[in-house]
Amino acid sequence: MKRFARFCLAPLLLLAVALLALALTSRPAQRPAVLAGFGEAPLVIAHRGGRGLWPENTLFAFERAAALKVDMLEMDLRLSRDGQLVVLHDALVDRTTNGSGAIAELDLDRVRALDAGYRWSADGGESHPYRGQGIRIPTFAEVLERFPDYPKVVEIKVPDVGMEDALCDLLKAHGQRDKVLVGSFYERSLKRFRSLCPEVATAAGPTSVRLLVALDWIGLGGLVSPSYQALQIPEHSGNLRVASPGLMDTARQRGLAVQLWTINEQPAMRHLLDMGASGLITDYPDRALQLLGRSTRITSLSDE
């Protein structure tokens, strides 16, 4: 019996030592430069520029979201066939433009010829007010040039095709490493991007999110030393509740900004803000602004 007790005690002691070492060495994330200018008020982040209000991921959308005075512009990045970073969510251009096919099989000249306002409708397809208005798929360089001072949330949509290098190079060339928060559903993309551009803020990848949720569930979330500065999560994933009050508290203690996606209805916005969300990623930024008591009037448009 004593031998069995010693057999069980040894790994428990090792575990205790490991947990103590983690507790002594763990460090919270530092507030990144891209978020440093904001106070404690929750942020309104225009998902794809506010895709419920105008054609998504376009300069047209970003201009209007900026004129609404949202806090951050969110967008997606892919590569064209000739290696240009373009702002587009889907692998195919079919859903949002008058074209068809994979963006990865189209050169930039072909991409520029597409009408990115062609499919957008606010009434289920009864009308298409932005067709033929010259709205195009922009390059990421064009976004950086148009909005040099605006904080941006950027998602790498495709791993292992050189997007991380191209993104880092563009941010360096435009002097905007402090204006961007980079996320991805691919941990290896985030790892590579962090190695290339360590000074640029990143969000947790899915594995990191799952680890933090699991550790928080067993009361060990406070031991995490994040390699990221933001937690961008849905309220639920399938039947699993991701955004719990406990996770929110743990994230704040670890210095993480917690941004919830994609939150479009005001009751859900209110619920998550009360729970402690530090940002709302939404298709309808006007609704979030209204809920927060901020103006929903478009103040100015630089292209008009």
C-alpha positions in Angstrom: 0.0 0.0 0.0 2.8 2.4 0.9 4.5 1.6 -2.4 1.3 2.4 -4.3 0.9 5.6 -2.4 4.4 6.7 -3.3 3.7 5.7 -6.9 0.7 8.0 -7.0 2.3 10.8 -5.0 5.3 11.3 -7.3 3.3 12.4 -10.4 1.1 14.6 -8.3 4.2 16.3 -6.8 5.6 16.8 -10.3 2.3 18.3 -11.4 2.3 20.6 -8.4 5.8 21.8 -9.2 4.9 22.4 -12.8 1.8 24.4 -11.9 3.8 26.4 -9.4 6.5 27.2 -12.0 3.8 28.3 -14.4 2.2 30.5 -11.8 5.5 32.1 -11.0 6.5 32.7 -14.7 3.2 33.5 -16.4 2.8 37.0 -17.7 -0.3 38.8 -19.0 -0.3 40.2 -22.5 0.6 43.9 -23.0 -1.9 46.3 -24.5 -0.9 46.5 -28.2 -0.4 49.8 -30.0 -3.4 49.3 -32.2 -5.7 49.4 -29.2 -3.6 51.8 -27.0 -5.6 54.9 -28.2 -8.9 53.6 -26.9 -10.1 53.9 -23.4 -12.2 51.3 -21.5 -15.4 51.8 -23.5 -16.3 48.8 -25.8 -15.3 49.1 -29.4 -17.5 48.9 -32.4 -15.8 46.9 -35.2 -17.4 47.0 -38.7 -17.4 43.4 -39.9 -16.2 43.4 -43.5 -16.9 47.1 -43.4 -20.5 46.6 -42.3 -21.8 44.0 -44.7 -25.4 44.4 -43.6 -25.4 48.1 -44.7 -23.4 48.1 -48.0 -21.2 45.8 -50.2 -18.7 44.0 -48.0 -15.0 44.3 -48.0 -14.9 47.3 -50.4 -13.5 50.8 -50.1 -17.1 52.0 -50.4 -18.0 50.1 -47.2 -14.9 51.1 -45.4 -15.4 54.8 -46.3 -18.9 54.7 -44.9 -18.0 52.8 -41.8 -15.3 55.3 -41.1 -17.7 58.1 -41.6 -20.0 56.5 -39.0 -16.9 56.7 -36.7 -16.7 53.0 -35.9 -13.6 52.2 -33.9 -12.1 49.5 -36.2 -12.5 48.2 -39.7 -12.6 44.4 -40.1 -11.6 42.7 -43.4 -10.4 39.5 -45.0 -7.3 38.9 -47.1 -6.7 36.4 -50.0 -4.1 36.2 -52.8 -4.9 36.7 -56.5 -3.2 34.5 -59.0 -0.4 37.0 -59.6 0.3 37.2 -55.8 -1.5 40.4 -54.9 -3.2 40.7 -51.5 -6.9 41.5 -52.2 -9.7 42.1 -49.7 -12.2 39.3 -50.1 -13.9 36.8 -47.8 -14.8 33.9 -50.0 -12.5 31.6 -52.0 -14.9 32.3 -55.0 -16.0 35.7 -56.3 -19.5 34.4 -57.2 -21.4 35.4 -54.1 -20.4 39.1 -54.1 -19.6 40.0 -57.7 -20.8 39.6 -61.3 -18.0 37.2 -61.9 -17.3 33.5 -61.2 -14.4 31.3 -60.2 -11.7 31.2 -57.6 -9.9 34.4 -56.6 -6.7 32.4 -56.6 -7.1 31.8 -60.3 -7.7 35.4 -61.3 -5.0 38.0 -62.1 -5.4 41.4 -60.5 -6.5 43.0 -63.8 -9.4 40.5 -64.0 -10.3 41.1 -60.3 -10.4 44.8 -60.8 -12.9 44.4 -63.6 -15.5 42.8 -61.4 -18.5 44.6 -59.9 -18.3 44.1 -56.1 -21.6 45.8 -55.6 -23.5 43.6 -58.0 -25.0 41.1 -55.6 -25.7 43.3 -52.5 -29.3 43.7 -51.6 -31.1 44.9 -48.5 -34.5 43.4 -49.5 -33.7 39.8 -50.3 -32.8 40.4 -54.0 -35.8 42.6 -54.9 -33.4 45.4 -55.7 -29.6 45.9 -56.1 -28.9 49.6 -55.5 -25.1 49.3 -55.9 -24.9 47.6 -59.2 -22.9 49.5 -61.8 -21.6 52.0 -59.3 -18.0 51.3 -59.8 -17.5 49.4 -56.6 -14.5 47.0 -56.9 -12.6 44.4 -54.9 -9.7 46.5 -53.4 -6.2 45.4 -52.9 -5.0 45.6 -49.3 -2.4 48.2 -50.4 -5.3 50.4 -51.5 -6.9 50.0 -48.0 -3.7 51.0 -46.3 -3.3 54.0 -48.5 -6.9 55.2 -48.0 -7.0 54.6 -44.2 -3.4 55.0 -42.9 -4.5 56.0 -39.4 -7.6 53.9 -39.0 -7.2 50.8 -36.7 -7.9 47.6 -38.7 -8.7 44.0 -37.9 -7.3 41.7 -40.7 -7.9 38.0 -41.2 -5.6 35.7 -43.1 -7.9 33.4 -45.0 -5.5 31.0 -46.6 -2.4 29.4 -45.0 0.9 28.4 -46.7 0.7 30.5 -49.8 3.0 33.4 -48.7 0.2 35.6 -47.3 2.0 36.1 -44.0 5.2 37.4 -45.8 3.2 39.6 -48.1 1.1 41.1 -45.3 4.2 41.8 -43.1 6.0 43.4 -46.1 3.0 45.7 -46.8 2.6 46.8 -43.2 6.3 47.6 -43.0 6.2 49.5 -46.4 3.2 51.6 -45.3 4.4 52.1 -41.7 1.2 50.6 -40.3 2.5 47.8 -38.0 0.8 49.7 -35.1 -2.5 50.0 -36.9 -3.5 46.4 -37.4 -4.7 43.4 -35.4 -4.2 40.2 -37.3 -6.2 37.0 -36.9 -6.6 33.7 -38.6 -8.3 30.3 -38.2 -4.9 28.7 -39.0 -2.4 28.5 -36.1 0.6 28.0 -38.4 -0.2 31.2 -40.2 -0.3 33.1 -37.0 2.9 31.5 -35.8 4.7 32.4 -39.0 3.3 35.9 -39.1 4.4 36.5 -35.5 7.9 35.4 -36.4 8.0 37.8 -39.3 6.2 40.8 -37.6 6.5 40.3 -33.9 5.6 43.9 -33.2 2.1 43.5 -34.8 -0.8 42.6 -32.6 -2.5 39.3 -33.2 -5.6 37.4 -32.0 -5.7 33.9 -30.6 -6.0 31.1 -33.1 -8.6 28.3 -32.6 -6.2 26.0 -30.8 -5.2 28.8 -28.4 -8.8 29.7 -27.8 -9.7 26.0 -27.0 -6.7 25.8 -24.6 -7.7 28.9 -22.8 -11.4 27.8 -22.5 -10.3 24.4 -21.2 -7.9 25.8 -18.7 -10.5 28.4 -17.5 -13.0 25.5 -17.1 -10.7 23.8 -14.6 -9.7 27.0 -12.9 -6.2 27.3 -14.4 -6.7 30.0 -17.0 -4.7 32.5 -14.9 -1.5 30.4 -15.7 -1.6 31.3 -19.5 1.1 33.6 -20.9 -0.6 34.7 -24.1 1.4 35.0 -27.3 -1.5 37.0 -28.6 -3.2 40.2 -27.5 -6.9 39.7 -28.4 -9.5 37.0 -28.0 -11.9 37.1 -31.0 -14.6 34.5 -30.3 -18.3 33.7 -31.1 -20.7 33.6 -28.2 -21.4 29.9 -29.0 -19.7 27.2 -31.2 -22.2 24.5 -31.9 -23.6 23.5 -28.5 -20.6 24.9 -26.6 -20.9 28.2 -24.9 -17.6 30.0 -25.6 -18.2 33.4 -24.2 -18.8 32.8 -20.5 -18.5 35.3 -17.7 -15.6 33.3 -16.3 -13.7 33.3 -19.6 -14.3 37.1 -19.9 -12.8 37.6 -16.4 -9.8 35.4 -17.1 -9.1 37.1 -20.4 -9.2 40.5 -18.8 -6.8 39.3 -16.1 -4.5 38.0 -18.8 -4.5 41.4 -20.5 -6.6 40.3 -23.5 -9.1 42.4 -25.4 -12.2 40.2 -25.9 -14.0 40.9 -29.2 -17.2 38.9 -30.0 -18.3 38.0 -33.5 -20.6 38.3 -35.4 -23.1 40.1 -33.2 -26.0 41.7 -35.1 -28.9 42.1 -32.7 -29.0 44.7 -30.0 -30.3 42.3 -27.2 -27.3 40.0 -27.8 -25.0 43.1 -27.9 -26.3 44.3 -24.6 -26.0 40.9 -23.0 -22.4 40.5 -24.1 -21.4 44.0 -23.1 -22.9 43.4 -19.7 -20.8 40.2 -19.5 -17.7 42.3 -20.2 -17.0 42.2 -23.9 -14.5 44.8 -25.0 -15.5 44.8 -28.6 -18.4 43.9 -30.9 -17.7 42.7 -34.4 -20.9 43.3 -36.3 -22.5 43.5 -39.7 -24.6 46.4 -38.4 -22.2 48.9 -36.7 -25.0 51.5 -36.6 -27.0 49.3 -34.2 -24.0 48.9 -31.9 -23.3 52.6 -32.0 -26.9 53.4 -31.2 -26.9 51.0 -28.3 -23.8 52.7 -26.9 -25.5 56.1 -27.2 -23.1 57.2 -30.0 -24.1 59.0 -33.1 -25.2 57.0 -36.2 -25.0 60.0 -38.5 -22.5 59.7 -41.4 -20.4 62.7 -40.9 -18.2 63.0 -44.0 -17.0 61.0 -47.0 -13.6 61.7 -48.4 -14.5 60.4 -51.8 -17.5 62.7 -52.3 
